[in-house]
């Protein structure tokens, strides 16, 4: 479970880049009260998804930086020209 949608989308993007089908779902027990976000994959792709995420080993700082980056930014936060 991820605390924000952007972090969940970063992981989902990584999985998509490895041809893993993925869906991000909000854990919202009542409308307007979001507890977090889940990255969901089909059962038959779970092993591959776990392996891909384990290889990436994102830190919380890296997830936050990626979530705040604009499209076209490189990993250190400077614009690609």
Secondary structure by P-SEA (a helix, b strand, c coil): ccccaaaaaaaaaaaaaacbbbbbbbbcccccccccccccccccaaaaaaaaaaaacccaaaaaaaaaccccccccccccc
